[in-house]
Amino acid sequence: MKTRYDTTATGHDFHEGDKVWLWNLKRRKGLSPKLQTNWEGPYTVLKRLNDVVVRIQKSPHSKPKVIHYNRLAPYLGKEE
């Protein structure tokens, strides 16, 4: 089972200063789930707390969030 998991697992290695997308599980009422976006961001990685937990922040004035790295994806857009 481990071998099969490892063939499709993506081991993203996020470092401080990287831009990432956050998987958002919230649903808005009144709008079809198919039309809602599941990704939120871009966020900036502030610090890696351990191998799988990361502290991120959307803007310099927003509150930081502590997120498991499975809910993050690399942001490939142009830099702001």
PDB file of N, CA, C and O in Angstrom, chain B, residues numbered from 101:
ATOM      1  N   MET B 101       0.815  -1.178   0.000  1.00  0.00           N
ATOM      2  CA  MET B 101       0.000   0.000   0.000  1.00  0.00           C
ATOM      3  C   MET B 101       0.866   1.252   0.000  1.00  0.00           C
ATOM      4  O   MET B 101       0.521   2.244  -0.642  1.00  0.00           O
ATOM      5  N   LYS B 102       1.975   1.216   0.705  1.00  0.00           N
ATOM      6  CA  LYS B 102       2.860   2.372   0.729  1.00  0.00           C
ATOM      7  C   LYS B 102       3.435   2.645  -0.646  1.00  0.00           C
ATOM      8  O   LYS B 102       3.532   3.801  -1.055  1.00  0.00           O
ATOM      9  N   THR B 103       3.814   1.612  -1.358  1.00  0.00           N
ATOM     10  CA  THR B 103       4.382   1.780  -2.694  1.00  0.00           C
ATOM     11  C   THR B 103       3.368   2.434  -3.624  1.00  0.00           C
ATOM     12  O   THR B 103       3.721   3.333  -4.386  1.00  0.00           O
ATOM     13  N   ARG B 104       2.133   2.001  -3.571  1.00  0.00           N
ATOM     14  CA  ARG B 104       1.098   2.585  -4.424  1.00  0.00           C
ATOM     15  C   ARG B 104       0.842   4.047  -4.055  1.00  0.00           C
ATOM     16  O   ARG B 104       0.669   4.885  -4.940  1.00  0.00           O
ATOM     17  N   TYR B 105       0.817   4.357  -2.777  1.00  0.00           N
ATOM     18  CA  TYR B 105       0.618   5.741  -2.335  1.00  0.00           C
ATOM     19  C   TYR B 105       1.767   6.623  -2.811  1.00  0.00           C
ATOM     20  O   TYR B 105       1.540   7.729  -3.302  1.00  0.00           O
ATOM     21  N   ASP B 106       2.985   6.144  -2.669  1.00  0.00           N
ATOM     22  CA  ASP B 106       4.156   6.935  -3.018  1.00  0.00           C
ATOM     23  C   ASP B 106       4.242   7.239  -4.513  1.00  0.00           C
ATOM     24  O   ASP B 106       4.869   8.228  -4.892  1.00  0.00           O
ATOM     25  N   THR B 107       3.636   6.424  -5.368  1.00  0.00           N
ATOM     26  CA  THR B 107       3.709   6.682  -6.809  1.00  0.00           C
ATOM     27  C   THR B 107       2.895   7.905  -7.204  1.00  0.00           C
ATOM     28  O   THR B 107       3.232   8.566  -8.187  1.00  0.00           O
ATOM     29  N   THR B 108       1.832   8.227  -6.469  1.00  0.00           N
ATOM     30  CA  THR B 108       1.006   9.381  -6.823  1.00  0.00           C
ATOM     31  C   THR B 108       1.129  10.539  -5.847  1.00  0.00           C
ATOM     32  O   THR B 108       0.572  11.606  -6.107  1.00  0.00           O
ATOM     33  N   ALA B 109       1.827  10.377  -4.750  1.00  0.00           N
ATOM     34  CA  ALA B 109       1.952  11.445  -3.751  1.00  0.00           C
ATOM     35  C   ALA B 109       2.843  12.555  -4.280  1.00  0.00           C
ATOM     36  O   ALA B 109       3.862  12.305  -4.923  1.00  0.00           O
ATOM     37  N   THR B 110       2.436  13.789  -3.994  1.00  0.00           N
ATOM     38  CA  THR B 110       3.248  14.938  -4.379  1.00  0.00           C
ATOM     39  C   THR B 110       3.847  15.525  -3.118  1.00  0.00           C
ATOM     40  O   THR B 110       3.121  16.020  -2.256  1.00  0.00           O
ATOM     41  N   GLY B 111       5.121  15.477  -3.005  1.00  0.00           N
ATOM     42  CA  GLY B 111       5.792  15.985  -1.820  1.00  0.00           C
ATOM     43  C   GLY B 111       6.276  17.404  -2.036  1.00  0.00           C
ATOM     44  O   GLY B 111       7.460  17.630  -2.284  1.00  0.00           O
ATOM     45  N   HIS B 112       5.352  18.378  -1.941  1.00  0.00           N
ATOM     46  CA  HIS B 112       5.752  19.773  -2.107  1.00  0.00           C
ATOM     47  C   HIS B 112       6.579  20.199  -0.909  1.00  0.00           C
ATOM     48  O   HIS B 112       6.237  19.911   0.238  1.00  0.00           O
ATOM     49  N   ASP B 113       7.645  20.873  -1.188  1.00  0.00           N
ATOM     50  CA  ASP B 113       8.535  21.334  -0.143  1.00  0.00           C
ATOM     51  C   ASP B 113       8.461  22.860  -0.111  1.00  0.00           C
ATOM     52  O   ASP B 113       9.130  23.532  -0.896  1.00  0.00           O
ATOM     53  N   PHE B 114       7.656  23.402   0.789  1.00  0.00           N
ATOM     54  CA  PHE B 114       7.459  24.839   0.863  1.00  0.00           C
ATOM     55  C   PHE B 114       8.504  25.463   1.777  1.00  0.00           C
ATOM     56  O   PHE B 114       8.812  24.933   2.844  1.00  0.00           O
ATOM     57  N   HIS B 115       9.041  26.590   1.346  1.00  0.00           N
ATOM     58  CA  HIS B 115      10.043  27.325   2.119  1.00  0.00           C
ATOM     59  C   HIS B 115       9.514  28.711   2.440  1.00  0.00           C
ATOM     60  O   HIS B 115       8.524  29.154   1.857  1.00  0.00           O
ATOM     61  N   GLU B 116      10.171  29.395   3.364  1.00  0.00           N
ATOM     62  CA  GLU B 116       9.752  30.745   3.747  1.00  0.00           C
ATOM     63  C   GLU B 116       9.792  31.668   2.538  1.00  0.00           C
ATOM     64  O   GLU B 116      10.763  31.680   1.782  1.00  0.00           O
ATOM     65  N   GLY B 117       8.720  32.445   2.365  1.00  0.00           N
ATOM     66  CA  GLY B 117       8.640  33.382   1.253  1.00  0.00           C
ATOM     67  C   GLY B 117       7.946  32.829   0.016  1.00  0.00           C
ATOM     68  O   GLY B 117       7.638  33.593  -0.899  1.00  0.00           O
ATOM     69  N   ASP B 118       7.692  31.530  -0.040  1.00  0.00           N
ATOM     70  CA  ASP B 118       6.994  30.933  -1.183  1.00  0.00           C
ATOM     71  C   ASP B 118       5.534  31.365  -1.187  1.00  0.00           C
ATOM     72  O   ASP B 118       4.933  31.578  -0.134  1.00  0.00           O
ATOM     73  N   LYS B 119       4.969  31.493  -2.398  1.00  0.00           N
ATOM     74  CA  LYS B 119       3.546  31.790  -2.558  1.00  0.00           C
ATOM     75  C   LYS B 119       2.804  30.468  -2.728  1.00  0.00           C
ATOM     76  O   LYS B 119       3.265  29.581  -3.446  1.00  0.00           O
ATOM     77  N   VAL B 120       1.646  30.338  -2.061  1.00  0.00           N
ATOM     78  CA  VAL B 120       0.877  29.089  -2.099  1.00  0.00           C
ATOM     79  C   VAL B 120      -0.612  29.394  -2.206  1.00  0.00           C
ATOM     80  O   VAL B 120      -1.058  30.485  -1.852  1.00  0.00           O
ATOM     81  N   TRP B 121      -1.385  28.409  -2.702  1.00  0.00           N
ATOM     82  CA  TRP B 121      -2.838  28.417  -2.686  1.00  0.00           C
ATOM     83  C   TRP B 121      -3.290  27.643  -1.458  1.00  0.00           C
ATOM     84  O   TRP B 121      -2.618  26.698  -1.043  1.00  0.00           O
ATOM     85  N   LEU B 122      -4.416  28.029  -0.872  1.00  0.00           N
ATOM     86  CA  LEU B 122      -4.996  27.331   0.278  1.00  0.00           C
ATOM     87  C   LEU B 122      -6.308  26.694  -0.147  1.00  0.00           C
ATOM     88  O   LEU B 122      -7.167  27.370  -0.713  1.00  0.00           O
ATOM     89  N   TRP B 123      -6.478  25.397   0.118  1.00  0.00           N
ATOM     90  CA  TRP B 123      -7.715  24.684  -0.160  1.00  0.00           C
ATOM     91  C   TRP B 123      -8.748  25.121   0.872  1.00  0.00           C
ATOM     92  O   TRP B 123      -8.554  24.928   2.072  1.00  0.00           O
ATOM     93  N   ASN B 124      -9.852  25.713   0.400  1.00  0.00           N
ATOM     94  CA  ASN B 124     -10.887  26.240   1.275  1.00  0.00           C
ATOM     95  C   ASN B 124     -12.086  25.307   1.250  1.00  0.00           C
ATOM     96  O   ASN B 124     -12.639  25.043   0.183  1.00  0.00           O
ATOM     97  N   LEU B 125     -12.497  24.807   2.409  1.00  0.00           N
ATOM     98  CA  LEU B 125     -13.595  23.849   2.495  1.00  0.00           C
ATOM     99  C   LEU B 125     -14.949  24.516   2.706  1.00  0.00           C
ATOM    100  O   LEU B 125     -15.973  23.833   2.673  1.00  0.00           O
ATOM    101  N   LYS B 126     -14.987  25.828   2.922  1.00  0.00           N
ATOM    102  CA  LYS B 126     -16.243  26.523   3.192  1.00  0.00           C
ATOM    103  C   LYS B 126     -17.100  26.616   1.940  1.00  0.00           C
ATOM    104  O   LYS B 126     -16.582  26.731   0.829  1.00  0.00           O
ATOM    105  N   ARG B 127     -18.419  26.565   2.126  1.00  0.00           N
ATOM    106  CA  ARG B 127     -19.380  26.720   1.035  1.00  0.00           C
ATOM    107  C   ARG B 127     -20.260  27.926   1.316  1.00  0.00           C
ATOM    108  O   ARG B 127     -20.691  28.135   2.450  1.00  0.00           O
ATOM    109  N   ARG B 128     -20.529  28.725   0.277  1.00  0.00           N
ATOM    110  CA  ARG B 128     -21.445  29.855   0.421  1.00  0.00           C
ATOM    111  C   ARG B 128     -22.855  29.406   0.088  1.00  0.00           C
ATOM    112  O   ARG B 128     -23.067  28.625  -0.839  1.00  0.00           O
ATOM    113  N   LYS B 129     -23.809  29.899   0.845  1.00  0.00           N
ATOM    114  CA  LYS B 129     -25.207  29.572   0.591  1.00  0.00           C
ATOM    115  C   LYS B 129     -25.701  30.326  -0.634  1.00  0.00           C
ATOM    116  O   LYS B 129     -25.280  31.451  -0.901  1.00  0.00           O
ATOM    117  N   GLY B 130     -26.594  29.693  -1.366  1.00  0.00           N
ATOM    118  CA  GLY B 130     -27.225  30.354  -2.497  1.00  0.00           C
ATOM    119  C   GLY B 130     -26.479  30.225  -3.813  1.00  0.00           C
ATOM    120  O   GLY B 130     -26.958  30.712  -4.838  1.00  0.00           O
ATOM    121  N   LEU B 131     -25.324  29.585  -3.810  1.00  0.00           N
ATOM    122  CA  LEU B 131     -24.539  29.416  -5.024  1.00  0.00           C
ATOM    123  C   LEU B 131     -24.162  27.940  -5.152  1.00  0.00           C
ATOM    124  O   LEU B 131     -23.752  27.302  -4.183  1.00  0.00           O
ATOM    125  N   SER B 132     -24.307  27.427  -6.340  1.00  0.00           N
ATOM    126  CA  SER B 132     -24.017  26.016  -6.573  1.00  0.00           C
ATOM    127  C   SER B 132     -22.560  25.699  -6.227  1.00  0.00           C
ATOM    128  O   SER B 132     -21.674  26.487  -6.557  1.00  0.00           O
ATOM    129  N   PRO B 133     -22.291  24.562  -5.570  1.00  0.00           N
ATOM    130  CA  PRO B 133     -20.904  24.194  -5.250  1.00  0.00           C
ATOM    131  C   PRO B 133     -20.023  24.069  -6.498  1.00  0.00           C
ATOM    132  O   PRO B 133     -18.811  24.272  -6.425  1.00  0.00           O
ATOM    133  N   LYS B 134     -20.623  23.739  -7.627  1.00  0.00           N
ATOM    134  CA  LYS B 134     -19.840  23.630  -8.858  1.00  0.00           C
ATOM    135  C   LYS B 134     -19.285  24.980  -9.303  1.00  0.00           C
ATOM    136  O   LYS B 134     -18.248  25.034  -9.964  1.00  0.00           O
ATOM    137  N   LEU B 135     -19.955  26.052  -8.950  1.00  0.00           N
ATOM    138  CA  LEU B 135     -19.535  27.385  -9.378  1.00  0.00           C
ATOM    139  C   LEU B 135     -18.638  28.081  -8.365  1.00  0.00           C
ATOM    140  O   LEU B 135     -18.109  29.158  -8.641  1.00  0.00           O
ATOM    141  N   GLN B 136     -18.466  27.482  -7.212  1.00  0.00           N
ATOM    142  CA  GLN B 136     -17.631  28.085  -6.184  1.00  0.00           C
ATOM    143  C   GLN B 136     -16.178  27.658  -6.357  1.00  0.00           C
ATOM    144  O   GLN B 136     -15.885  26.528  -6.745  1.00  0.00           O
ATOM    145  N   THR B 137     -15.294  28.574  -6.064  1.00  0.00           N
ATOM    146  CA  THR B 137     -13.868  28.247  -6.144  1.00  0.00           C
ATOM    147  C   THR B 137     -13.423  27.599  -4.832  1.00  0.00           C
ATOM    148  O   THR B 137     -13.826  28.038  -3.755  1.00  0.00           O
ATOM    149  N   ASN B 138     -12.610  26.575  -4.919  1.00  0.00           N
ATOM    150  CA  ASN B 138     -12.130  25.874  -3.734  1.00  0.00           C
ATOM    151  C   ASN B 138     -10.774  26.374  -3.263  1.00  0.00           C
ATOM    152  O   ASN B 138     -10.374  26.080  -2.137  1.00  0.00           O
ATOM    153  N   TRP B 139     -10.062  27.115  -4.088  1.00  0.00           N
ATOM    154  CA  TRP B 139      -8.723  27.571  -3.747  1.00  0.00           C
ATOM    155  C   TRP B 139      -8.766  29.057  -3.423  1.00  0.00           C
ATOM    156  O   TRP B 139      -9.492  29.825  -4.054  1.00  0.00           O
ATOM    157  N   GLU B 140      -7.986  29.443  -2.440  1.00  0.00           N
ATOM    158  CA  GLU B 140      -7.954  30.805  -1.946  1.00  0.00           C
ATOM    159  C   GLU B 140      -6.501  31.266  -1.910  1.00  0.00           C
ATOM    160  O   GLU B 140      -5.609  30.490  -1.565  1.00  0.00           O
ATOM    161  N   GLY B 141      -6.266  32.512  -2.261  1.00  0.00           N
ATOM    162  CA  GLY B 141      -4.893  32.980  -2.155  1.00  0.00           C
ATOM    163  C   GLY B 141      -4.554  34.014  -3.193  1.00  0.00           C
ATOM    164  O   GLY B 141      -5.450  34.554  -3.842  1.00  0.00           O
ATOM    165  N   PRO B 142      -3.296  34.301  -3.366  1.00  0.00           N
ATOM    166  CA  PRO B 142      -2.129  33.584  -2.849  1.00  0.00           C
ATOM    167  C   PRO B 142      -1.764  33.995  -1.422  1.00  0.00           C
ATOM    168  O   PRO B 142      -1.963  35.139  -1.013  1.00  0.00           O
ATOM    169  N   TYR B 143      -1.239  33.054  -0.700  1.00  0.00           N
ATOM    170  CA  TYR B 143      -0.719  33.255   0.646  1.00  0.00           C
ATOM    171  C   TYR B 143       0.803  33.175   0.587  1.00  0.00           C
ATOM    172  O   TYR B 143       1.368  32.600  -0.343  1.00  0.00           O
ATOM    173  N   THR B 144       1.454  33.754   1.581  1.00  0.00           N
ATOM    174  CA  THR B 144       2.906  33.697   1.690  1.00  0.00           C
ATOM    175  C   THR B 144       3.273  32.813   2.878  1.00  0.00           C
ATOM    176  O   THR B 144       2.697  32.948   3.958  1.00  0.00           O
ATOM    177  N   VAL B 145       4.223  31.919   2.681  1.00  0.00           N
ATOM    178  CA  VAL B 145       4.694  31.052   3.767  1.00  0.00           C
ATOM    179  C   VAL B 145       5.593  31.875   4.681  1.00  0.00           C
ATOM    180  O   VAL B 145       6.606  32.422   4.245  1.00  0.00           O
ATOM    181  N   LEU B 146       5.212  31.956   5.943  1.00  0.00           N
ATOM    182  CA  LEU B 146       6.020  32.691   6.922  1.00  0.00           C
ATOM    183  C   LEU B 146       7.076  31.810   7.560  1.00  0.00           C
ATOM    184  O   LEU B 146       8.230  32.213   7.712  1.00  0.00           O
ATOM    185  N   LYS B 147       6.663  30.576   7.941  1.00  0.00           N
ATOM    186  CA  LYS B 147       7.588  29.701   8.657  1.00  0.00           C
ATOM    187  C   LYS B 147       7.095  28.268   8.595  1.00  0.00           C
ATOM    188  O   LYS B 147       5.891  28.014   8.623  1.00  0.00           O
ATOM    189  N   ARG B 148       8.028  27.335   8.511  1.00  0.00           N
ATOM    190  CA  ARG B 148       7.700  25.908   8.643  1.00  0.00           C
ATOM    191  C   ARG B 148       7.848  25.541  10.105  1.00  0.00           C
ATOM    192  O   ARG B 148       8.939  25.642  10.667  1.00  0.00           O
ATOM    193  N   LEU B 149       6.756  25.114  10.727  1.00  0.00           N
ATOM    194  CA  LEU B 149       6.794  24.782  12.151  1.00  0.00           C
ATOM    195  C   LEU B 149       7.356  23.388  12.383  1.00  0.00           C
ATOM    196  O   LEU B 149       8.042  23.150  13.378  1.00  0.00           O
ATOM    197  N   ASN B 150       7.067  22.459  11.465  1.00  0.00           N
ATOM    198  CA  ASN B 150       7.711  21.145  11.451  1.00  0.00           C
ATOM    199  C   ASN B 150       7.596  20.607  10.027  1.00  0.00           C
ATOM    200  O   ASN B 150       7.378  21.387   9.100  1.00  0.00           O
ATOM    201  N   ASP B 151       7.733  19.312   9.831  1.00  0.00           N
ATOM    202  CA  ASP B 151       7.745  18.762   8.480  1.00  0.00           C
ATOM    203  C   ASP B 151       6.425  18.950   7.738  1.00  0.00           C
ATOM    204  O   ASP B 151       6.432  19.090   6.515  1.00  0.00           O
ATOM    205  N   VAL B 152       5.294  18.958   8.441  1.00  0.00           N
ATOM    206  CA  VAL B 152       3.994  18.985   7.770  1.00  0.00           C
ATOM    207  C   VAL B 152       3.125  20.186   8.127  1.00  0.00           C
ATOM    208  O   VAL B 152       2.054  20.345   7.541  1.00  0.00           O
ATOM    209  N   VAL B 153       3.535  21.024   9.049  1.00  0.00           N
ATOM    210  CA  VAL B 153       2.734  22.174   9.464  1.00  0.00           C
ATOM    211  C   VAL B 153       3.451  23.458   9.073  1.00  0.00           C
ATOM    212  O   VAL B 153       4.650  23.621   9.299  1.00  0.00           O
ATOM    213  N   VAL B 154       2.665  24.382   8.469  1.00  0.00           N
ATOM    214  CA  VAL B 154       3.227  25.620   7.924  1.00  0.00           C
ATOM    215  C   VAL B 154       2.396  26.806   8.412  1.00  0.00           C
ATOM    216  O   VAL B 154       1.173  26.705   8.503  1.00  0.00           O
ATOM    217  N   ARG B 155       3.045  27.923   8.724  1.00  0.00           N
ATOM    218  CA  ARG B 155       2.335  29.162   9.066  1.00  0.00           C
ATOM    219  C   ARG B 155       2.307  30.032   7.821  1.00  0.00           C
ATOM    220  O   ARG B 155       3.347  30.318   7.227  1.00  0.00           O
ATOM    221  N   ILE B 156       1.083  30.461   7.422  1.00  0.00           N
ATOM    222  CA  ILE B 156       0.922  31.274   6.214  1.00  0.00           C
ATOM    223  C   ILE B 156       0.181  32.557   6.560  1.00  0.00           C
ATOM    224  O   ILE B 156      -0.471  32.652   7.601  1.00  0.00           O
ATOM    225  N   GLN B 157       0.290  33.557   5.661  1.00  0.00           N
ATOM    226  CA  GLN B 157      -0.388  34.831   5.859  1.00  0.00           C
ATOM    227  C   GLN B 157      -0.752  35.398   4.491  1.00  0.00           C
ATOM    228  O   GLN B 157       0.053  35.361   3.561  1.00  0.00           O
ATOM    229  N   LYS B 158      -1.990  35.931   4.375  1.00  0.00           N
ATOM    230  CA  LYS B 158      -2.458  36.437   3.085  1.00  0.00           C
ATOM    231  C   LYS B 158      -1.864  37.800   2.763  1.00  0.00           C
ATOM    232  O   LYS B 158      -1.400  38.019   1.644  1.00  0.00           O
ATOM    233  N   SER B 159      -1.868  38.716   3.719  1.00  0.00           N
ATOM    234  CA  SER B 159      -1.278  40.036   3.519  1.00  0.00           C
ATOM    235  C   SER B 159      -0.549  40.429   4.797  1.00  0.00           C
ATOM    236  O   SER B 159      -0.754  39.801   5.836  1.00  0.00           O
ATOM    237  N   PRO B 160       0.289  41.443   4.742  1.00  0.00           N
ATOM    238  CA  PRO B 160       1.047  41.819   5.948  1.00  0.00           C
ATOM    239  C   PRO B 160       0.174  42.233   7.127  1.00  0.00           C
ATOM    240  O   PRO B 160       0.623  42.173   8.271  1.00  0.00           O
ATOM    241  N   HIS B 161      -1.083  42.657   6.869  1.00  0.00           N
ATOM    242  CA  HIS B 161      -1.947  43.122   7.950  1.00  0.00           C
ATOM    243  C   HIS B 161      -2.961  42.076   8.395  1.00  0.00           C
ATOM    244  O   HIS B 161      -3.737  42.334   9.316  1.00  0.00           O
ATOM    245  N   SER B 162      -2.975  40.906   7.767  1.00  0.00           N
ATOM    246  CA  SER B 162      -3.942  39.862   8.133  1.00  0.00           C
ATOM    247  C   SER B 162      -3.359  38.943   9.202  1.00  0.00           C
ATOM    248  O   SER B 162      -2.154  38.929   9.454  1.00  0.00           O
ATOM    249  N   LYS B 163      -4.257  38.177   9.818  1.00  0.00           N
ATOM    250  CA  LYS B 163      -3.851  37.257  10.887  1.00  0.00           C
ATOM    251  C   LYS B 163      -3.232  36.001  10.263  1.00  0.00           C
ATOM    252  O   LYS B 163      -3.808  35.448   9.326  1.00  0.00           O
ATOM    253  N   PRO B 164      -2.079  35.537  10.754  1.00  0.00           N
ATOM    254  CA  PRO B 164      -1.473  34.309  10.220  1.00  0.00           C
ATOM    255  C   PRO B 164      -2.306  33.074  10.551  1.00  0.00           C
ATOM    256  O   PRO B 164      -3.015  33.043  11.557  1.00  0.00           O
ATOM    257  N   LYS B 165      -2.213  32.056   9.691  1.00  0.00           N
ATOM    258  CA  LYS B 165      -2.906  30.790   9.895  1.00  0.00           C
ATOM    259  C   LYS B 165      -1.883  29.672   9.958  1.00  0.00           C
ATOM    260  O   LYS B 165      -0.857  29.720   9.279  1.00  0.00           O
ATOM    261  N   VAL B 166      -2.164  28.668  10.771  1.00  0.00           N
ATOM    262  CA  VAL B 166      -1.328  27.478  10.859  1.00  0.00           C
ATOM    263  C   VAL B 166      -2.074  26.364  10.130  1.00  0.00           C
ATOM    264  O   VAL B 166      -3.177  25.986  10.524  1.00  0.00           O
ATOM    265  N   ILE B 167      -1.461  25.836   9.055  1.00  0.00           N
ATOM    266  CA  ILE B 167      -2.134  24.916   8.140  1.00  0.00           C
ATOM    267  C   ILE B 167      -1.259  23.694   7.890  1.00  0.00           C
ATOM    268  O   ILE B 167      -0.033  23.800   7.836  1.00  0.00           O
ATOM    269  N   HIS B 168      -1.899  22.527   7.736  1.00  0.00           N
ATOM    270  CA  HIS B 168      -1.201  21.309   7.319  1.00  0.00           C
ATOM    271  C   HIS B 168      -0.847  21.435   5.840  1.00  0.00           C
ATOM    272  O   HIS B 168      -1.637  21.977   5.067  1.00  0.00           O
ATOM    273  N   TYR B 169       0.307  20.954   5.435  1.00  0.00           N
ATOM    274  CA  TYR B 169       0.771  21.174   4.071  1.00  0.00           C
ATOM    275  C   TYR B 169      -0.063  20.443   3.023  1.00  0.00           C
ATOM    276  O   TYR B 169       0.057  20.758   1.839  1.00  0.00           O
ATOM    277  N   ASN B 170      -0.906  19.477   3.411  1.00  0.00           N
ATOM    278  CA  ASN B 170      -1.785  18.820   2.449  1.00  0.00           C
ATOM    279  C   ASN B 170      -2.844  19.770   1.899  1.00  0.00           C
ATOM    280  O   ASN B 170      -3.390  19.516   0.826  1.00  0.00           O
ATOM    281  N   ARG B 171      -3.147  20.854   2.605  1.00  0.00           N
ATOM    282  CA  ARG B 171      -4.138  21.824   2.141  1.00  0.00           C
ATOM    283  C   ARG B 171      -3.516  22.930   1.304  1.00  0.00           C
ATOM    284  O   ARG B 171      -4.204  23.892   0.965  1.00  0.00           O
ATOM    285  N   LEU B 172      -2.246  22.825   0.962  1.00  0.00           N
ATOM    286  CA  LEU B 172      -1.554  23.859   0.191  1.00  0.00           C
ATOM    287  C   LEU B 172      -1.118  23.338  -1.167  1.00  0.00           C
ATOM    288  O   LEU B 172      -0.846  22.151  -1.344  1.00  0.00           O
ATOM    289  N   ALA B 173      -1.059  24.257  -2.120  1.00  0.00           N
ATOM    290  CA  ALA B 173      -0.547  23.953  -3.456  1.00  0.00           C
ATOM    291  C   ALA B 173       0.340  25.108  -3.886  1.00  0.00           C
ATOM    292  O   ALA B 173       0.085  26.248  -3.498  1.00  0.00           O
ATOM    293  N   PRO B 174       1.371  24.848  -4.675  1.00  0.00           N
ATOM    294  CA  PRO B 174       2.247  25.946  -5.101  1.00  0.00           C
ATOM    295  C   PRO B 174       1.513  26.942  -5.984  1.00  0.00           C
ATOM    296  O   PRO B 174       0.704  26.554  -6.827  1.00  0.00           O
ATOM    297  N   TYR B 175       1.793  28.222  -5.794  1.00  0.00           N
ATOM    298  CA  TYR B 175       1.221  29.291  -6.601  1.00  0.00           C
ATOM    299  C   TYR B 175       2.168  29.549  -7.754  1.00  0.00           C
ATOM    300  O   TYR B 175       3.333  29.891  -7.550  1.00  0.00           O
ATOM    301  N   LEU B 176       1.660  29.382  -8.973  1.00  0.00           N
ATOM    302  CA  LEU B 176       2.515  29.504 -10.146  1.00  0.00           C
ATOM    303  C   LEU B 176       2.248  30.782 -10.946  1.00  0.00           C
ATOM    304  O   LEU B 176       2.754  30.932 -12.058  1.00  0.00           O
ATOM    305  N   GLY B 177       1.459  31.701 -10.392  1.00  0.00           N
ATOM    306  CA  GLY B 177       1.145  32.943 -11.074  1.00  0.00           C
ATOM    307  C   GLY B 177       2.315  33.893 -11.063  1.00  0.00           C
ATOM    308  O   GLY B 177       3.374  33.594 -10.512  1.00  0.00           O
ATOM    309  N   LYS B 178       2.112  35.049 -11.679  1.00  0.00           N
ATOM    310  CA  LYS B 178       3.202  36.019 -11.702  1.00  0.00           C
ATOM    311  C   LYS B 178       3.302  36.724 -10.361  1.00  0.00           C
ATOM    312  O   LYS B 178       2.311  36.857  -9.644  1.00  0.00           O
ATOM    313  N   GLU B 179       4.479  37.167 -10.032  1.00  0.00           N
ATOM    314  CA  GLU B 179       4.737  37.826  -8.748  1.00  0.00           C
ATOM    315  C   GLU B 179       4.086  39.189  -8.739  1.00  0.00           C
ATOM    316  O   GLU B 179       4.013  39.858  -9.770  1.00  0.00           O
ATOM    317  N   GLU B 180       3.608  39.605  -7.565  1.00  0.00           N
ATOM    318  CA  GLU B 180       2.944  40.896  -7.423  1.00  0.00           C
ATOM    319  C   GLU B 180       3.914  41.972  -7.066  1.00  0.00           C
ATOM    320  O   GLU B 180       3.523  43.128  -6.907  1.00  0.00           O
TER     321      GLU B 180
END
